Amino acid sequence: MRSAQQILADSAVIAVVGASRDPRKAAHSVPLQMQRYGWRIIPVNPTADELFGERVYRSLADIPHPVDLVDVFRPAQDAVDVVRETVAIGAPAVWLQLGIVSAEARRIATEAGIDYVEDRCLIVERAAASLTRLG
């Protein structure tokens, strides 16, 4: 299993499940900041059409190209289904944001052999490792 920082270093395309239109929410500011540091953000939200200058997809299955990491901004009870979808699309890693913990989601990811991070924030880990995908 890769460390959280290694997952970020290895990832170029991040699908964000639960990406928000509301700039006051972490589900908006975190993906936006990751995008500013050079990651491609693919928003997944059933009620928006465009976020961060990218087309929004209704589900992970609708994304027509591979993603390196699925970042989850949904309640813990929803994380189980998101992890199942992550496995189904063949993404190598899933990340549950700060405050989101699920033993069942962890079990599914571990049994599928994909990297799993929970209760951690992308931008905190990015900053701690001074990671960027720019230049």
N, C-alpha and C positions, 0 to 999 in steps of 0.2 A: 504494500500500500504506500502510495506517495504521500508526502506531507502536504498540508494545505498550501503552503507556499510553492511547493514543487508543482502541484496541480495548476496553480495560476501561471507559473512560469511556462508550463507546457501547453497551455490553452491559448487559442487565438479567438475562437468563436464561443460566446457564452449566450445560451438561451436563458432568459429570465422569466420564469413562470410567476405570474402575479405582478408583473411590472405595472406601475401606477402612473396615471396622468397627473396626479396631484403632487406638485413640486415640494410640498411640505412633508411628504412621506418618504421613508427610507427606500421604499420600493421604486421611487423615482430618482432620488438623489444618488443612491449607490450605483445603479447601472449607468447613470449619466457620467459620474466620475470615472468609472472603469472605461467608458467609451473615450473620455478625454485623455486617458493614458494609453489609448491605442487598441483596446480590445474591441472586437466587433460584437455588438449587443443585438440579440434577436429577441424582441419582446414577445411574450405570450400572454394574451389577455383576451377574454371573449367579448369585451365591450369597447375596444379601441381599434382604430384602423392604422394609425401611425403614432409612433413614439420615438424620440431620440433620432428623428430623421430616418427611421427604419420602418418597413412594413411590419404590422403586428399580425401574428398568427393566433388562431383560436386554440390550438393545442400543439404539443410537441410533434405529434404525428403529421401535422400539416406543413412543417418546415421542410423544404425540398432539398436540403443539403445537410451534410454532417455538422454536428456541433461537438465541441470539445468538452464542454461543461454545462450542466443544467443547474442554475441557481434558483433556489425556491424561496419566494416571499409569500407563502400561504400558511395557514394554520397547520399545526402538527398533524391533525386528523386528515388533512388533505395531502400531506407529504407522502403517505403510503402509495396513493394512486399515482402521484407525480414520479415517484421512484420506479414504479412498475412501468410507466410510460418511458422513462429514461432508459431502462433496460431494453424495452421494445424497440427504441430507435437506434440502439447501439452506441449511445454516448458512453465514454469511458469513465465519467465522473459525475457525481451529484453533490450539491452543496446546499445545506439548509442554513438559512441566515440566522443571525443572533436571536436567541430566544426560542428557536424551533428545534425540538428534540423528539425523536420517534424511534423507539426500540424496534418496532416492526419495519419501518423504512430502512433502518440500519441492517436488519436481518436480510431483507430482500436484496439490498445492494451487495452485501457481503457474499450471499449465496450466488449472485450473478457475477461476482468477481470484478465489480467496478469500485473505484475509489469513492469514499463517502466521508463527508465532513458535515458536522452539525454544530449549531449554536456558535457559529463564528461569522464574522463580517468580512466580506470580500475586500472592502477598502482598508480595513484595519490590517489585514494580512498583506495586502499589496504595499501599504506604506511601511510596515515593519521590515519587509524584505527589499524595499526600494525598487520594486518591480515596475517596469514600463514596457510597452510594446511599440513605443514611438522610436523612430530613427534607428 
